[in-house]
Amino acid sequence: MTDATLTMNSEYHDNFQSVQAVAGEKLGRASQKSLFDRLDWFQYLHELCLPDQQPLMIHSSDQGAQAWLFLMKRGIGNYAALANWYNFTYRPIFTGNFDEVTKLALLADLAKKAKSYAHHIEIAPVSDEDGSSGLTERAFEQAGWWVIKSKADDNHILPIKGRTFDQYWADRPGRLRNTVRRKTKKNIVSIRIETEFSEEHWNDYCDVYARSWKPEEGNPAFLKAIAKQEAKAGCLRLGLAYIDGTPVAAQFWTVENGDALIHKLAHVEDATKSSPGTLLSVAMFQHVIDVDHVDLIDFGTGNDPYKKEWMEDVRDRYRLEMYWPNNPLSWLPILKHYVSGLVRRRT
């Protein structure tokens, strides 16, 4: 498809039923590889985590190819990504048959449509390795927006590179391996990894989280909905560690399309001397590497020190702020960014 054949059509939606009617199954599991790109993810996120935020879904289409941007309103003409701390990544979503030229044209057309509703759009955490941040920058700038890109977070990952768990484990820090060896010999901690959802095991997970060092979970109903959904698809990996029958550590992972995502993990402080969280991590890593044969383990965003013991690479996650320069409400923030030298304008 070339520029000469593009006959764009753009429109917006303020409810998910309307999006479903237009997109059909193209925003579902069969078409979208990533959990974070699917309509059900956005719908659960809005209904269970962000019910007070008015959604705005803008889409552009041409000859069966579509570009979608899922946003939420933060003020008059001010929109942000329909995302929160549960997102490992956020990006425009494409469906149908498209190449890079078509993606850019679709997204630029969507950006032109967006100026009718917004003078400021902020999206994060946007990835770079798949070209999402660069494509979004180019498209919005092509449509006349001012775009400011800044680093939002880090994403720690482990590329497996064909290794077995034993090969991977041999490269871990000696202190970590020694801890696991000592604690395993004591045979105090028992571990199970569940692939099916049950209220009993989910209650054990919630019990651990409630007694852990972690702050109160932002939205347990959302996590439960995702866990049940992913279990039905065969993607759930719920790890639980017990001492004398009492749950003391828990981890919520999903596995799909060669990627293992570590969504949540916690352990009870009183059980720290037995290292149940560390022993559970060993079991989870071994399972997804040797049983599920994943290509990548993704620890999400954040720079918790313990991640460096388990992960080997770090990817940047970005924040993109788009300002429509013809709106007076954009002038002051654009000026501030310009003066500080942060505005990057493509020529």
Phi and psi in degrees as GROMACS dihedral restraints (atoms count N, CA, C in turn):
[ dihedral_restraints ]
;  ai    aj    ak    al  type     phi  dphi    fc
    3     4     5     6     1  -118.2    20    10
    4     5     6     7     1   170.6    20    10
    6     7     8     9     1   -57.2    20    10
    7     8     9    10     1   -34.8    20    10
    9    10    11    12     1   -65.3    20    10
   10    11    12    13     1   -22.7    20    10
   12    13    14    15     1   -97.5    20    10
   13    14    15    16     1    -3.6    20    10
   15    16    17    18     1   -77.7    20    10
   16    17    18    19     1   121.6    20    10
   18    19    20    21     1  -126.0    20    10
   19    20    21    22     1    86.0    20    10
   21    22    23    24     1   -73.5    20    10
   22    23    24    25     1   148.9    20    10
   24    25    26    27     1  -136.9    20    10
   25    26    27    28     1   124.7    20    10
   27    28    29    30     1  -122.6    20    10
   28    29    30    31     1   145.5    20    10
   30    31    32    33     1  -157.1    20    10
   31    32    33    34     1   167.5    20    10
   33    34    35    36     1  -123.6    20    10
   34    35    36    37     1   161.7    20    10
   36    37    38    39     1  -136.7    20    10
   37    38    39    40     1   146.8    20    10
   39    40    41    42     1  -118.4    20    10
   40    41    42    43     1    12.7    20    10
   42    43    44    45     1  -149.7    20    10
   43    44    45    46     1   154.2    20    10
   45    46    47    48     1   -77.5    20    10
   46    47    48    49     1   -24.3    20    10
   48    49    50    51     1   -63.7    20    10
   49    50    51    52     1   -40.2    20    10
   51    52    53    54     1   -64.8    20    10
   52    53    54    55     1   -41.0    20    10
   54    55    56    57     1   -62.6    20    10
   55    56    57    58     1   -45.2    20    10
   57    58    59    60     1   -59.3    20    10
   58    59    60    61     1   -40.1    20    10
   60    61    62    63     1   -63.4    20    10
   61    62    63    64     1   -35.5    20    10
   63    64    65    66     1   -82.5    20    10
   64    65    66    67     1   -44.9    20    10
   66    67    68    69     1   -83.7    20    10
   67    68    69    70     1   -25.2    20    10
   69    70    71    72     1    61.4    20    10
   70    71    72    73     1  -131.3    20    10
   72    73    74    75     1   -91.1    20    10
   73    74    75    76     1     4.0    20    10
   75    76    77    78     1   -72.4    20    10
   76    77    78    79     1   -14.5    20    10
   78    79    80    81     1  -106.2    20    10
   79    80    81    82     1    20.4    20    10
   81    82    83    84     1  -102.8    20    10
   82    83    84    85     1  -176.4    20    10
   84    85    86    87     1   -60.8    20    10
   85    86    87    88     1   -36.1    20    10
   87    88    89    90     1   -65.8    20    10
   88    89    90    91     1   -27.9    20    10
   90    91    92    93     1  -106.4    20    10
   91    92    93    94     1   -28.0    20    10
   93    94    95    96     1  -107.7    20    10
   94    95    96    97     1   116.3    20    10
   96    97    98    99     1   -65.8    20    10
   97    98    99   100     1   -37.8    20    10
   99   100   101   102     1   -92.1    20    10
  100   101   102   103     1   137.2    20    10
  102   103   104   105     1   -53.9    20    10
  103   104   105   106     1   -36.7    20    10
  105   106   107   108     1   -81.0    20    10
  106   107   108   109     1    -1.6    20    10
  108   109   110   111     1  -105.4    20    10
  109   110   111   112     1     5.6    20    10
  111   112   113   114     1  -100.4    20    10
  112   113   114   115     1   149.5    20    10
  114   115   116   117     1   -60.4    20    10
  115   116   117   118     1   -38.8    20    10
  117   118   119   120     1   -66.0    20    10
  118   119   120   121     1   -31.7    20    10
  120   121   122   123     1   -61.7    20    10
  121   122   123   124     1   -49.1    20    10
  123   124   125   126     1   -64.1    20    10
  124   125   126   127     1   -38.3    20    10
  126   127   128   129     1   -67.6    20    10
  127   128   129   130     1   -45.7    20    10
  129   130   131   132     1   -62.5    20    10
  130   131   132   133     1   -41.9    20    10
  132   133   134   135     1   -60.2    20    10
  133   134   135   136     1   -43.3    20    10
  135   136   137   138     1   -70.2    20    10
  136   137   138   139     1   -48.6    20    10
  138   139   140   141     1   -67.0    20    10
  139   140   141   142     1   -37.7    20    10
  141   142   143   144     1  -103.3    20    10
  142   143   144   145     1   -24.1    20    10
  144   145   146   147     1  -113.0    20    10
  145   146   147   148     1   -33.4    20    10
  147   148   149   150     1  -130.4    20    10
  148   149   150   151     1    47.0    20    10
  150   151   152   153     1   -65.8    20    10
  151   152   153   154     1   -22.2    20    10
  153   154   155   156     1   -86.9    20    10
  154   155   156   157     1    -5.1    20    10
  156   157   158   159     1   -94.4    20    10
  157   158   159   160     1   125.1    20    10
  159   160   161   162     1   -73.9    20    10
  160   161   162   163     1   121.4    20    10
  162   163   164   165     1   -80.5    20    10
  163   164   165   166     1   151.7    20    10
  165   166   167   168     1  -139.0    20    10
  166   167   168   169     1   113.9    20    10
  168   169   170   171     1  -111.4    20    10
  169   170   171   172     1   114.9    20    10
  171   172   173   174     1  -104.4    20    10
  172   173   174   175     1   137.4    20    10
  174   175   176   177     1  -140.7    20    10
  175   176   177   178     1   149.9    20    10
  177   178   179   180     1  -126.2    20    10
  178   179   180   181     1   142.4    20    10
  180   181   182   183     1  -138.9    20    10
  181   182   183   184     1   154.6    20    10
  183   184   185   186     1  -158.9    20    10
  184   185   186   187     1   118.5    20    10
  186   187   188   189     1    48.5    20    10
  187   188   189   190     1    45.3    20    10
  189   190   191   192     1    92.9    20    10
  190   191   192   193     1   -16.4    20    10
  192   193   194   195     1   -91.8    20    10
  193   194   195   196     1   141.8    20    10
  195   196   197   198     1  -135.3    20    10
  196   197   198   199     1   148.8    20    10
  198   199   200   201     1  -121.6    20    10
  199   200   201   202     1   136.9    20    10
  201   202   203   204     1  -126.5    20    10
  202   203   204   205     1   142.6    20    10
  204   205   206   207     1  -132.4    20    10
  205   206   207   208     1   118.2    20    10
  207   208   209   210     1   -98.4    20    10
  208   209   210   211     1   116.8    20    10
  210   211   212   213     1  -125.9    20    10
  211   212   213   214     1   170.3    20    10
  213   214   215   216     1  -139.1    20    10
  214   215   216   217     1   148.9    20    10
  216   217   218   219     1   -81.8    20    10
  217   218   219   220     1   133.3    20    10
  219   220   221   222     1  -115.4    20    10
  220   221   222   223     1    -6.2    20    10
  222   223   224   225     1   170.9    20    10
  223   224   225   226     1  -176.2    20    10
  225   226   227   228     1   -64.6    20    10
  226   227   228   229     1   114.9    20    10
  228   229   230   231     1    69.1    20    10
  229   230   231   232     1    12.5    20    10
  231   232   233   234     1  -118.8    20    10
  232   233   234   235     1   118.1    20    10
  234   235   236   237     1  -128.5    20    10
  235   236   237   238     1   153.7    20    10
  237   238   239   240     1  -134.5    20    10
  238   239   240   241     1   166.1    20    10
  240   241   242   243     1   -58.2    20    10
  241   242   243   244     1   138.9    20    10
  243   244   245   246     1   -77.1    20    10
  244   245   246   247     1    82.9    20    10
  246   247   248   249     1  -159.8    20    10
  247   248   249   250     1   162.0    20    10
  249   250   251   252     1  -151.7    20    10
  250   251   252   253     1  -158.7    20    10
  252   253   254   255     1   -65.8    20    10
  253   254   255   256     1   -13.1    20    10
  255   256   257   258     1   -76.7    20    10
  256   257   258   259     1   -17.5    20    10
  258   259   260   261     1   -77.6    20    10
  259   260   261   262     1   128.8    20    10
  261   262   263   264     1   -79.7    20    10
  262   263   264   265     1   -30.5    20    10
  264   265   266   267     1  -155.5    20    10
  265   266   267   268     1   164.4    20    10
  267   268   269   270     1  -147.7    20    10
  268   269   270   271     1   141.3    20    10
  270   271   272   273     1  -164.7    20    10
  271   272   273   274     1   164.2    20    10
  273   274   275   276     1   -61.6    20    10
  274   275   276   277     1   148.3    20    10
  276   277   278   279     1  -116.0    20    10
  277   278   279   280     1   137.8    20    10
  279   280   281   282     1  -119.6    20    10
  280   281   282   283     1   144.1    20    10
  282   283   284   285     1  -133.1    20    10
  283   284   285   286     1   161.4    20    10
  285   286   287   288     1    84.7    20    10
  286   287   288   289     1  -159.7    20    10
  288   289   290   291     1   -95.7    20    10
  289   290   291   292     1   121.2    20    10
  291   292   293   294     1  -151.8    20    10
  292   293   294   295     1   154.8    20    10
  294   295   296   297     1  -118.8    20    10
  295   296   297   298     1  -175.7    20    10
  297   298   299   300     1   -64.6    20    10
  298   299   300   301     1   -36.7    20    10
  300   301   302   303     1   -63.8    20    10
  301   302   303   304     1   -43.6    20    10
  303   304   305   306     1   -66.0    20    10
  304   305   306   307     1   -41.7    20    10
  306   307   308   309     1   -58.8    20    10
  307   308   309   310     1   -45.2    20    10
  309   310   311   312     1   -63.7    20    10
  310   311   312   313     1   -43.2    20    10
  312   313   314   315     1   -66.4    20    10
  313   314   315   316     1   -42.0    20    10
  315   316   317   318     1   -62.7    20    10
  316   317   318   319     1   -44.1    20    10
  318   319   320   321     1   -71.1    20    10
  319   320   321   322     1   -35.9    20    10
  321   322   323   324     1   -64.7    20    10
  322   323   324   325     1   -38.7    20    10
  324   325   326   327     1   -66.4    20    10
  325   326   327   328     1   -39.0    20    10
  327   328   329   330     1   -62.0    20    10
  328   329   330   331     1   -40.9    20    10
  330   331   332   333     1   -63.7    20    10
  331   332   333   334     1   -36.5    20    10
  333   334   335   336     1   -64.6    20    10
  334   335   336   337     1   -39.0    20    10
  336   337   338   339     1   -65.4    20    10
  337   338   339   340     1   -36.9    20    10
  339   340   341   342     1   -64.5    20    10
  340   341   342   343     1   -28.3    20    10
  342   343   344   345     1   -65.2    20    10
  343   344   345   346     1   -17.6    20    10
  345   346   347   348     1   -72.3    20    10
  346   347   348   349     1   -19.0    20    10
  348   349   350   351     1  -117.7    20    10
  349   350   351   352     1   -27.7    20    10
  351   352   353   354     1  -131.8    20    10
  352   353   354   355     1   147.2    20    10
  354   355   356   357     1  -108.8    20    10
  355   356   357   358     1   -13.3    20    10
  357   358   359   360     1  -144.6    20    10
  358   359   360   361     1   128.9    20    10
  360   361   362   363     1  -131.1    20    10
  361   362   363   364     1   129.5    20    10
  363   364   365   366     1  -124.3    20    10
  364   365   366   367     1   126.6    20    10
  366   367   368   369     1  -128.6    20    10
  367   368   369   370     1   141.2    20    10
  369   370   371   372     1  -170.2    20    10
  370   371   372   373     1   155.4    20    10
  372   373   374   375     1   -88.9    20    10
  373   374   375   376     1   120.6    20    10
  375   376   377   378     1   -98.1    20    10
  376   377   378   379     1   135.4    20    10
  378   379   380   381     1   -85.0    20    10
  379   380   381   382     1   161.3    20    10
  381   382   383   384     1  -114.0    20    10
  382   383   384   385     1   -31.6    20    10
  384   385   386   387     1   -65.6    20    10
  385   386   387   388     1   -24.9    20    10
  387   388   389   390     1   -97.3    20    10
  388   389   390   391     1     5.9    20    10
  390   391   392   393     1    84.3    20    10
  391   392   393   394     1     3.7    20    10
  393   394   395   396     1   -63.5    20    10
  394   395   396   397     1   -44.3    20    10
  396   397   398   399     1   -67.9    20    10
  397   398   399   400     1   -43.5    20    10
  399   400   401   402     1   -65.6    20    10
  400   401   402   403     1   -41.8    20    10
  402   403   404   405     1   -63.0    20    10
  403   404   405   406     1   -43.6    20    10
  405   406   407   408     1   -65.6    20    10
  406   407   408   409     1   -42.4    20    10
  408   409   410   411     1   -56.3    20    10
  409   410   411   412     1   -51.6    20    10
  411   412   413   414     1   -62.7    20    10
  412   413   414   415     1   -42.9    20    10
  414   415   416   417     1   -64.5    20    10
  415   416   417   418     1   -46.6    20    10
  417   418   419   420     1   -69.8    20    10
  418   419   420   421     1   -36.8    20    10
  420   421   422   423     1   -67.7    20    10
  421   422   423   424     1   -38.2    20    10
  423   424   425   426     1   -61.8    20    10
  424   425   426   427     1   -31.1    20    10
  426   427   428   429     1   -85.2    20    10
  427   428   429   430     1    -0.6    20    10
  429   430   431   432     1   102.5    20    10
  430   431   432   433     1     3.8    20    10
  432   433   434   435     1   -82.5    20    10
  433   434   435   436     1   153.3    20    10
  435   436   437   438     1   -89.6    20    10
  436   437   438   439     1   131.2    20    10
  438   439   440   441     1  -122.1    20    10
  439   440   441   442     1   128.4    20    10
  441   442   443   444     1  -116.3    20    10
  442   443   444   445     1   124.7    20    10
  444   445   446   447     1  -110.8    20    10
  445   446   447   448     1   131.4    20    10
  447   448   449   450     1  -143.2    20    10
  448   449   450   451     1   159.4    20    10
  450   451   452   453     1   -74.2    20    10
  451   452   453   454     1   133.6    20    10
  453   454   455   456     1  -105.7    20    10
  454   455   456   457     1   -34.6    20    10
  456   457   458   459     1  -170.3    20    10
  457   458   459   460     1   176.8    20    10
  459   460   461   462     1  -113.7    20    10
  460   461   462   463     1   149.2    20    10
  462   463   464   465     1  -124.8    20    10
  463   464   465   466     1   111.2    20    10
  465   466   467   468     1   -88.7    20    10
  466   467   468   469     1   130.4    20    10
  468   469   470   471     1  -135.5    20    10
  469   470   471   472     1   161.7    20    10
  471   472   473   474     1  -128.1    20    10
  472   473   474   475     1   102.4    20    10
  474   475   476   477     1   -73.5    20    10
  475   476   477   478     1   126.8    20    10
  477   478   479   480     1   -75.3    20    10
  478   479   480   481     1   -37.1    20    10
  480   481   482   483     1    57.3    20    10
  481   482   483   484     1    38.6    20    10
  483   484   485   486     1    76.8    20    10
  484   485   486   487     1     5.3    20    10
  486   487   488   489     1   -77.4    20    10
  487   488   489   490     1   154.2    20    10
  489   490   491   492     1   -82.4    20    10
  490   491   492   493     1   170.1    20    10
  492   493   494   495     1   -62.4    20    10
  493   494   495   496     1   -42.4    20    10
  495   496   497   498     1   -59.2    20    10
  496   497   498   499     1   -39.4    20    10
  498   499   500   501     1   -66.4    20    10
  499   500   501   502     1   -41.8    20    10
  501   502   503   504     1   -64.1    20    10
  502   503   504   505     1   -45.2    20    10
  504   505   506   507     1   -64.8    20    10
  505   506   507   508     1   -31.9    20    10
  507   508   509   510     1   -63.5    20    10
  508   509   510   511     1   -20.8    20    10
  510   511   512   513     1   -94.6    20    10
  511   512   513   514     1     1.1    20    10
  513   514   515   516     1   -76.4    20    10
  514   515   516   517     1   158.6    20    10
  516   517   518   519     1   -56.3    20    10
  517   518   519   520     1   141.7    20    10
  519   520   521   522     1   -58.4    20    10
  520   521   522   523     1   -36.8    20    10
  522   523   524   525     1   -61.3    20    10
  523   524   525   526     1   -40.9    20    10
  525   526   527   528     1   -66.9    20    10
  526   527   528   529     1   -44.4    20    10
  528   529   530   531     1   -66.0    20    10
  529   530   531   532     1   -37.9    20    10
  531   532   533   534     1   -66.4    20    10
  532   533   534   535     1   -40.6    20    10
  534   535   536   537     1   -59.4    20    10
  535   536   537   538     1   -46.1    20    10
  537   538   539   540     1   -64.1    20    10
  538   539   540   541     1   -40.6    20    10
  540   541   542   543     1   -63.1    20    10
  541   542   543   544     1   -44.3    20    10
  543   544   545   546     1   -66.5    20    10
  544   545   546   547     1   -46.4    20    10
  546   547   548   549     1   -69.9    20    10
  547   548   549   550     1   -33.3    20    10
  549   550   551   552     1   -65.3    20    10
  550   551   552   553     1   -38.9    20    10
  552   553   554   555     1   -61.5    20    10
  553   554   555   556     1   -30.6    20    10
  555   556   557   558     1   -72.7    20    10
  556   557   558   559     1   -20.7    20    10
  558   559   560   561     1    54.0    20    10
  559   560   561   562     1    42.1    20    10
  561   562   563   564     1   -92.7    20    10
  562   563   564   565     1   -35.1    20    10
  564   565   566   567     1   -97.7    20    10
  565   566   567   568     1   130.0    20    10
  567   568   569   570     1  -109.5    20    10
  568   569   570   571     1   147.2    20    10
  570   571   572   573     1  -131.3    20    10
  571   572   573   574     1   143.4    20    10
  573   574   575   576     1  -138.6    20    10
  574   575   576   577     1   146.9    20    10
  576   577   578   579     1  -121.7    20    10
  577   578   579   580     1   116.1    20    10
  579   580   581   582     1  -100.1    20    10
  580   581   582   583     1   138.1    20    10
  582   583   584   585     1  -111.1    20    10
  583   584   585   586     1    -8.2    20    10
  585   586   587   588     1  -113.9    20    10
  586   587   588   589     1   149.3    20    10
  588   589   590   591     1   -84.5    20    10
  589   590   591   592     1   136.7    20    10
  591   592   593   594     1  -143.3    20    10
  592   593   594   595     1   147.0    20    10
  594   595   596   597     1   -61.4    20    10
  595   596   597   598     1   -36.6    20    10
  597   598   599   600     1   -61.0    20    10
  598   599   600   601     1   -50.1    20    10
  600   601   602   603     1   -71.5    20    10
  601   602   603   604     1   -34.1    20    10
  603   604   605   606     1   -67.8    20    10
  604   605   606   607     1   -36.1    20    10
  606   607   608   609     1   -64.2    20    10
  607   608   609   610     1   -35.7    20    10
  609   610   611   612     1   -63.6    20    10
  610   611   612   613     1   -42.2    20    10
  612   613   614   615     1   -59.1    20    10
  613   614   615   616     1   -48.1    20    10
  615   616   617   618     1   -64.8    20    10
  616   617   618   619     1   -35.9    20    10
  618   619   620   621     1   -63.9    20    10
  619   620   621   622     1   -43.5    20    10
  621   622   623   624     1   -62.3    20    10
  622   623   624   625     1   -47.2    20    10
  624   625   626   627     1   -60.9    20    10
  625   626   627   628     1   -40.7    20    10
  627   628   629   630     1   -65.7    20    10
  628   629   630   631     1   -28.6    20    10
  630   631   632   633     1  -100.8    20    10
  631   632   633   634     1     6.8    20    10
  633   634   635   636     1   -89.9    20    10
  634   635   636   637     1  -178.9    20    10
  636   637   638   639     1   -77.1    20    10
  637   638   639   640     1    -9.5    20    10
  639   640   641   642     1   -70.2    20    10
  640   641   642   643     1   150.2    20    10
  642   643   644   645     1   -66.9    20    10
  643   644   645   646     1   167.9    20    10
  645   646   647   648     1   -56.4    20    10
  646   647   648   649     1   134.3    20    10
  648   649   650   651     1   -59.2    20    10
  649   650   651   652     1   132.6    20    10
  651   652   653   654     1   -59.5    20    10
  652   653   654   655     1   -42.3    20    10
  654   655   656   657     1  -156.5    20    10
  655   656   657   658     1    86.6    20    10
  657   658   659   660     1   -62.6    20    10
  658   659   660   661     1   -29.0    20    10
  660   661   662   663     1   -64.6    20    10
  661   662   663   664     1   -36.7    20    10
  663   664   665   666     1   -65.2    20    10
  664   665   666   667     1   -48.7    20    10
  666   667   668   669     1   -60.4    20    10
  667   668   669   670     1   -39.8    20    10
  669   670   671   672     1   -64.5    20    10
  670   671   672   673     1   -41.6    20    10
  672   673   674   675     1   -62.0    20    10
  673   674   675   676     1   -42.4    20    10
  675   676   677   678     1   -66.7    20    10
  676   677   678   679     1   -41.5    20    10
  678   679   680   681     1   -61.0    20    10
  679   680   681   682     1   -44.3    20    10
  681   682   683   684     1   -65.4    20    10
  682   683   684   685     1   -41.6    20    10
  684   685   686   687     1   -64.1    20    10
  685   686   687   688     1   -45.4    20    10
  687   688   689   690     1   -71.8    20    10
  688   689   690   691     1   -29.7    20    10
  690   691   692   693     1   -63.8    20    10
  691   692   693   694     1   -41.7    20    10
  693   694   695   696     1   -60.3    20    10
  694   695   696   697     1   -31.4    20    10
  696   697   698   699     1   -88.4    20    10
  697   698   699   700     1     0.0    20    10
  699   700   701   702     1    79.9    20    10
  700   701   702   703     1    18.0    20    10
  702   703   704   705     1  -104.5    20    10
  703   704   705   706     1    -8.8    20    10
  705   706   707   708     1   -76.1    20    10
  706   707   708   709     1   137.3    20    10
  708   709   710   711     1  -133.0    20    10
  709   710   711   712     1    99.1    20    10
  711   712   713   714     1  -105.7    20    10
  712   713   714   715     1   112.3    20    10
  714   715   716   717     1   -98.0    20    10
  715   716   717   718     1   135.3    20    10
  717   718   719   720     1  -135.7    20    10
  718   719   720   721     1   134.8    20    10
  720   721   722   723     1  -118.3    20    10
  721   722   723   724     1   139.3    20    10
  723   724   725   726     1  -128.4    20    10
  724   725   726   727     1   148.3    20    10
  726   727   728   729     1  -125.9    20    10
  727   728   729   730     1   119.1    20    10
  729   730   731   732     1    53.6    20    10
  730   731   732   733     1    39.7    20    10
  732   733   734   735     1    82.0    20    10
  733   734   735   736     1    -3.3    20    10
  735   736   737   738     1  -100.5    20    10
  736   737   738   739     1   128.8    20    10
  738   739   740   741     1   -67.7    20    10
  739   740   741   742     1   130.8    20    10
  741   742   743   744     1  -127.2    20    10
  742   743   744   745     1   -10.9    20    10
  744   745   746   747     1  -152.6    20    10
  745   746   747   748     1   147.4    20    10
  747   748   749   750     1  -150.0    20    10
  748   749   750   751     1   146.1    20    10
  750   751   752   753     1  -141.4    20    10
  751   752   753   754     1   135.4    20    10
  753   754   755   756     1  -112.8    20    10
  754   755   756   757     1   109.4    20    10
  756   757   758   759     1  -119.6    20    10
  757   758   759   760     1   161.2    20    10
  759   760   761   762     1  -132.0    20    10
  760   761   762   763     1   150.4    20    10
  762   763   764   765     1  -130.7    20    10
  763   764   765   766     1   126.8    20    10
  765   766   767   768     1  -165.6    20    10
  766   767   768   769     1   141.0    20    10
  768   769   770   771     1    52.0    20    10
  769   770   771   772     1    38.1    20    10
  771   772   773   774     1    83.8    20    10
  772   773   774   775     1     0.2    20    10
  774   775   776   777     1  -115.6    20    10
  775   776   777   778     1   136.6    20    10
  777   778   779   780     1  -108.8    20    10
  778   779   780   781     1   124.5    20    10
  780   781   782   783     1  -108.1    20    10
  781   782   783   784     1   126.0    20    10
  783   784   785   786     1   -95.2    20    10
  784   785   786   787     1   101.4    20    10
  786   787   788   789     1   -83.0    20    10
  787   788   789   790     1   -48.8    20    10
  789   790   791   792     1  -147.7    20    10
  790   791   792   793     1   144.7    20    10
  792   793   794   795     1  -150.5    20    10
  793   794   795   796     1   147.7    20    10
  795   796   797   798     1  -160.1    20    10
  796   797   798   799     1   156.9    20    10
  798   799   800   801     1  -144.2    20    10
  799   800   801   802     1   159.6    20    10
  801   802   803   804     1   -81.3    20    10
  802   803   804   805     1   129.8    20    10
  804   805   806   807     1   -59.5    20    10
  805   806   807   808     1   -38.2    20    10
  807   808   809   810     1   -63.8    20    10
  808   809   810   811     1   -18.8    20    10
  810   811   812   813     1  -100.9    20    10
  811   812   813   814     1     7.8    20    10
  813   814   815   816     1   -57.0    20    10
  814   815   816   817     1   -36.4    20    10
  816   817   818   819     1   -61.5    20    10
  817   818   819   820     1   -21.4    20    10
  819   820   821   822     1   -94.0    20    10
  820   821   822   823     1    -2.3    20    10
  822   823   824   825     1    52.2    20    10
  823   824   825   826     1    46.7    20    10
  825   826   827   828     1   -64.6    20    10
  826   827   828   829     1   -34.6    20    10
  828   829   830   831     1   -64.2    20    10
  829   830   831   832     1   -41.6    20    10
  831   832   833   834     1   -67.2    20    10
  832   833   834   835     1   -44.0    20    10
  834   835   836   837     1   -64.6    20    10
  835   836   837   838     1   -37.1    20    10
  837   838   839   840     1   -66.9    20    10
  838   839   840   841     1   -40.0    20    10
  840   841   842   843     1   -59.7    20    10
  841   842   843   844     1   -42.8    20    10
  843   844   845   846     1   -57.5    20    10
  844   845   846   847     1   -46.0    20    10
  846   847   848   849     1   -64.9    20    10
  847   848   849   850     1   -39.7    20    10
  849   850   851   852     1   -67.9    20    10
  850   851   852   853     1   -45.9    20    10
  852   853   854   855     1   -61.0    20    10
  853   854   855   856     1   -43.4    20    10
  855   856   857   858     1   -62.6    20    10
  856   857   858   859     1   -40.7    20    10
  858   859   860   861     1   -64.5    20    10
  859   860   861   862     1   -49.8    20    10
  861   862   863   864     1   -71.5    20    10
  862   863   864   865     1   -26.6    20    10
  864   865   866   867     1   -80.9    20    10
  865   866   867   868     1   -48.9    20    10
  867   868   869   870     1   -91.1    20    10
  868   869   870   871     1   -25.5    20    10
  870   871   872   873     1  -100.7    20    10
  871   872   873   874     1   -50.9    20    10
  873   874   875   876     1   -82.5    20    10
  874   875   876   877     1   -18.9    20    10
  876   877   878   879     1    55.0    20    10
  877   878   879   880     1    49.4    20    10
  879   880   881   882     1   -73.4    20    10
  880   881   882   883     1   161.8    20    10
  882   883   884   885     1   -97.4    20    10
  883   884   885   886     1   -22.8    20    10
  885   886   887   888     1  -149.1    20    10
  886   887   888   889     1   139.7    20    10
  888   889   890   891     1  -114.0    20    10
  889   890   891   892     1   126.9    20    10
  891   892   893   894     1  -115.2    20    10
  892   893   894   895     1   120.1    20    10
  894   895   896   897     1   -94.8    20    10
  895   896   897   898     1    13.6    20    10
  897   898   899   900     1    70.7    20    10
  898   899   900   901     1  -160.4    20    10
  900   901   902   903     1   -94.9    20    10
  901   902   903   904     1   163.0    20    10
  903   904   905   906     1   109.6    20    10
  904   905   906   907     1   153.3    20    10
  906   907   908   909     1  -116.2    20    10
  907   908   909   910     1    41.6    20    10
  909   910   911   912     1   -58.7    20    10
  910   911   912   913     1   131.3    20    10
  912   913   914   915     1   -54.8    20    10
  913   914   915   916     1   -36.6    20    10
  915   916   917   918     1   -64.1    20    10
  916   917   918   919     1   -21.6    20    10
  918   919   920   921     1   -63.0    20    10
  919   920   921   922     1   -30.7    20    10
  921   922   923   924     1   -67.8    20    10
  922   923   924   925     1   -23.6    20    10
  924   925   926   927     1   -73.1    20    10
  925   926   927   928     1   -25.4    20    10
  927   928   929   930     1  -106.9    20    10
  928   929   930   931     1   -30.2    20    10
  930   931   932   933     1   -98.5    20    10
  931   932   933   934     1   162.1    20    10
  933   934   935   936     1  -122.6    20    10
  934   935   936   937     1   -20.6    20    10
  936   937   938   939     1  -130.2    20    10
  937   938   939   940     1   157.8    20    10
  939   940   941   942     1  -130.1    20    10
  940   941   942   943     1   132.6    20    10
  942   943   944   945     1  -114.6    20    10
  943   944   945   946     1   143.9    20    10
  945   946   947   948     1   -77.9    20    10
  946   947   948   949     1   145.4    20    10
  948   949   950   951     1  -120.4    20    10
  949   950   951   952     1   136.4    20    10
  951   952   953   954     1  -114.4    20    10
  952   953   954   955     1   159.4    20    10
  954   955   956   957     1  -112.6    20    10
  955   956   957   958     1   128.2    20    10
  957   958   959   960     1  -113.1    20    10
  958   959   960   961     1   124.6    20    10
  960   961   962   963     1  -112.4    20    10
  961   962   963   964     1   121.8    20    10
  963   964   965   966     1  -111.5    20    10
  964   965   966   967     1   127.9    20    10
  966   967   968   969     1  -119.8    20    10
  967   968   969   970     1   133.1    20    10
  969   970   971   972     1   -85.9    20    10
  970   971   972   973     1   111.7    20    10
  972   973   974   975     1   -69.7    20    10
  973   974   975   976     1   -17.1    20    10
  975   976   977   978     1   -84.0    20    10
  976   977   978   979     1    -2.8    20    10
  978   979   980   981     1   -98.2    20    10
  979   980   981   982     1   125.6    20    10
  981   982   983   984     1   -56.0    20    10
  982   983   984   985     1   -28.3    20    10
  984   985   986   987     1   -67.2    20    10
  985   986   987   988     1   -15.6    20    10
  987   988   989   990     1   -90.6    20    10
  988   989   990   991     1   -15.7    20    10
  990   991   992   993     1   -64.5    20    10
  991   992   993   994     1   -45.8    20    10
  993   994   995   996     1   -65.0    20    10
  994   995   996   997     1   -49.0    20    10
  996   997   998   999     1   -63.3    20    10
  997   998   999  1000     1   -35.5    20    10
  999  1000  1001  1002     1   -63.2    20    10
 1000  1001  1002  1003     1   -43.1    20    10
 1002  1003  1004  1005     1   -62.0    20    10
 1003  1004  1005  1006     1   -42.7    20    10
 1005  1006  1007  1008     1   -61.5    20    10
 1006  1007  1008  1009     1   -44.1    20    10
 1008  1009  1010  1011     1   -66.9    20    10
 1009  1010  1011  1012     1   -38.0    20    10
 1011  1012  1013  1014     1   -64.2    20    10
 1012  1013  1014  1015     1   -46.2    20    10
 1014  1015  1016  1017     1   -63.2    20    10
 1015  1016  1017  1018     1   -38.5    20    10
 1017  1018  1019  1020     1   -78.4    20    10
 1018  1019  1020  1021     1    -4.4    20    10
 1020  1021  1022  1023     1    80.6    20    10
 1021  1022  1023  1024     1    15.6    20    10
 1023  1024  1025  1026     1   -93.7    20    10
 1024  1025  1026  1027     1   -15.0    20    10
 1026  1027  1028  1029     1   -74.9    20    10
 1027  1028  1029  1030     1   127.4    20    10
 1029  1030  1031  1032     1  -116.0    20    10
 1030  1031  1032  1033     1   117.6    20    10
 1032  1033  1034  1035     1  -114.6    20    10
 1033  1034  1035  1036     1   118.1    20    10
 1035  1036  1037  1038     1   -76.0    20    10
 1036  1037  1038  1039     1   142.8    20    10
